[in-house]
Amino acid sequence: MLRRIFRLSCGFYFLIGVTSVVLGSLLPQLLTAYNRSYSDGGTLLFLQFLGFLAGVMASPVMSARLGRKRLLILALASIAVGYFVMGFLPDWTWILIMTIAAGFGSGMIESTIGAFTIEFAEEQKAVAMTKLDVYFGVGALLIPALASLYIFLELWRFTFFTLSAMTILLLLLWSKVPGSSSAGIHEAGPAEPGHRKLRYSGRSLRILILFAAFFFVYMGLELGLMNFLPSLFIETIHAKDSAASLSVTILWAAMVIGRLFVGRIAESIRYIPFLFWSAAGTLLLLSAMAVISSEWAPYLLVFGVGLCMSGLFSIALVYANTLLPGQTEKTTSILIASGGIGGAVLQYLIGWSMAQGAAIHTIWLFAGFSAVLLLSIGLADKWSAAHRSVPLIQPGKEL
């Protein structure tokens, strides 16, 4: 049963990868159809983020009330309905509402599936999480190609219908999986009578805040590279538009390839060494991008950055939960929400950097982000080692 659930979980992560980039892929066509400006497009993407953040934060409470199976059915229905309505190109207000609904469903799915995988993968949790991330990357890679085909055929709005149909198919497959409250797979439910809730102790709060900062900066770095790499290549090595956009494809391809292997590597060499050398490699390669100005070397460096970053998110999520046992769903929700906020907030800082100074300064800003990741990993290892004999989660009232 668990294997069947995990296969469906891969489908869920593929769907999240698709939803994360579909609006960006269709944004020019959508704005043209509604005679809107790019500021309206920015508003649309920000509302998607707000919906995602609301879904992430609501998932632990809703999981306790509805159970995981019903929660995920609700999330899939939100996405399916949202994109189905958007496919008809209704009034712009409805586009905004449906964007929030789809983002809400995506947030609930990412938080719930991530927590479930970490909780029930008895061995090789890192391998399981990185497998999910592979499917996320494949979804993010394939949907722009599908959207391009529909745009070429002048049927671009059918991208929304296709995505809705994929979501309905996944919903039907998921609804046929039998619930199992005794195993805790689908039904979280309220705590048993007399069961004491767990809370974060003072020391665990420092660990939690440290990892929240890690995810805040990591998502700013990842989304910043995705959104600004083409502009950086145009500014620094004077690449043509088509060649510059290839940099993002190379980054994602490297991340997908890396995720095929990083889980087993992290399990074999332990989490901290893996995270440390991944962050150090990212810092080194981004610094090299700032000082090397040849036409082809930046593409190789971007590929290397993708490989180094490929396991940072999933392995850090697994490692944080090993340091903070007993609160998997809450910890996962908090960390993913921190990443979502960082991904939104730091884009403004990166955009300001691009507007105010030379593009090379923005590359150094990215290197600075990776240095923060490296520092966070070092502090997490130091603090967890110093208090390894002290429980990080203690019985009592909730945080």
SULSUL-V528965 format. One record per pair of residues at least 6 apart in sequence whose ideal C-beta (glycine too) atoms are under 6 Angstrom apart, sorted by the first residue. I is the first residue (numbers start at 1). J is the second residue. If there is no record, write none. Layout:
i=I j=J
i=I j=J
This chain:
i=8 j=174
i=9 j=113
i=10 j=135
i=11 j=170
i=12 j=109
i=12 j=113
i=13 j=132
i=13 j=135
i=13 j=136
i=14 j=135
i=14 j=139
i=16 j=106
i=16 j=109
i=16 j=110
i=16 j=136
i=17 j=136
i=17 j=139
i=17 j=140
i=18 j=139
i=18 j=143
i=19 j=106
i=20 j=140
i=21 j=140
i=21 j=143
i=22 j=143
i=25 j=144
i=25 j=147
i=26 j=147
i=26 j=156
i=27 j=41
i=29 j=156
i=31 j=41
i=34 j=92
i=44 j=99
i=47 j=96
i=47 j=99
i=47 j=100
i=48 j=99
i=48 j=103
i=49 j=344
i=51 j=100
i=51 j=103
i=51 j=104
i=52 j=103
i=52 j=106
i=52 j=107
i=52 j=340
i=53 j=337
i=53 j=340
i=54 j=104
i=55 j=104
i=55 j=107
i=55 j=108
i=56 j=107
i=56 j=111
i=56 j=333
i=56 j=336
i=56 j=337
i=57 j=337
i=59 j=108
i=59 j=111
i=59 j=112
i=59 j=333
i=60 j=329
i=60 j=330
i=60 j=333
i=62 j=71
i=63 j=71
i=63 j=188
i=64 j=188
i=67 j=186
i=67 j=187
i=67 j=188
i=68 j=112
i=68 j=186
i=68 j=188
i=69 j=179
i=69 j=186
i=75 j=105
i=75 j=108
i=75 j=109
i=76 j=167
i=76 j=171
i=78 j=101
i=78 j=104
i=78 j=105
i=79 j=102
i=79 j=105
i=79 j=167
i=80 j=164
i=80 j=167
i=80 j=168
i=82 j=98
i=82 j=101
i=82 j=102
i=83 j=102
i=83 j=160
i=83 j=163
i=83 j=164
i=84 j=164
i=85 j=98
i=86 j=95
i=86 j=98
i=86 j=160
i=87 j=157
i=87 j=160
i=87 j=161
i=89 j=157
i=110 j=336
i=111 j=332
i=111 j=333
i=111 j=336
i=114 j=332
i=115 j=328
i=115 j=329
i=115 j=332
i=117 j=128
i=117 j=129
i=118 j=125
i=118 j=318
i=118 j=321
i=118 j=328
i=119 j=328
i=121 j=128
i=124 j=267
i=125 j=318
i=126 j=263
i=126 j=266
i=126 j=267
i=126 j=315
i=126 j=318
i=127 j=263
i=127 j=264
i=129 j=314
i=129 j=318
i=130 j=259
i=130 j=262
i=130 j=263
i=130 j=311
i=130 j=314
i=133 j=259
i=133 j=314
i=134 j=256
i=134 j=259
i=137 j=252
i=137 j=255
i=137 j=256
i=141 j=252
i=147 j=159
i=150 j=156
i=150 j=158
i=150 j=159
i=179 j=186
i=179 j=187
i=180 j=186
i=181 j=187
i=196 j=395
i=197 j=398
i=198 j=326
i=198 j=327
i=198 j=393
i=199 j=396
i=199 j=397
i=199 j=398
i=199 j=399
i=200 j=208
i=200 j=399
i=201 j=392
i=201 j=394
i=203 j=387
i=203 j=392
i=204 j=324
i=204 j=392
i=204 j=393
i=207 j=323
i=210 j=376
i=210 j=379
i=210 j=380
i=211 j=320
i=211 j=335
i=212 j=338
i=213 j=376
i=214 j=316
i=214 j=376
i=215 j=335
i=215 j=338
i=215 j=339
i=216 j=338
i=216 j=342
i=217 j=342
i=217 j=369
i=217 j=372
i=217 j=373
i=218 j=312
i=219 j=339
i=219 j=342
i=219 j=343
i=220 j=342
i=220 j=343
i=220 j=346
i=221 j=369
i=223 j=343
i=224 j=350
i=226 j=248
i=228 j=350
i=229 j=247
i=229 j=248
i=230 j=244
i=230 j=245
i=232 j=359
i=233 j=239
i=233 j=244
i=233 j=247
i=234 j=244
i=235 j=359
i=236 j=359
i=237 j=295
i=237 j=298
i=247 j=302
i=250 j=299
i=250 j=302
i=250 j=303
i=251 j=302
i=251 j=306
i=254 j=303
i=254 j=306
i=254 j=307
i=255 j=306
i=255 j=310
i=258 j=307
i=258 j=310
i=259 j=310
i=262 j=310
i=262 j=311
i=266 j=274
i=266 j=315
i=271 j=315
i=271 j=319
i=272 j=381
i=274 j=315
i=275 j=315
i=275 j=377
i=276 j=377
i=278 j=308
i=278 j=311
i=278 j=312
i=279 j=370
i=279 j=373
i=279 j=374
i=279 j=377
i=280 j=374
i=281 j=308
i=282 j=305
i=282 j=308
i=282 j=309
i=282 j=370
i=283 j=367
i=283 j=370
i=283 j=371
i=283 j=374
i=285 j=301
i=285 j=304
i=285 j=305
i=286 j=366
i=286 j=367
i=286 j=370
i=287 j=367
i=288 j=301
i=289 j=298
i=289 j=301
i=289 j=363
i=290 j=360
i=290 j=363
i=290 j=364
i=321 j=328
i=321 j=331
i=323 j=384
i=324 j=331
i=324 j=392
i=326 j=393
i=353 j=361
i=353 j=362
i=353 j=365
i=354 j=362
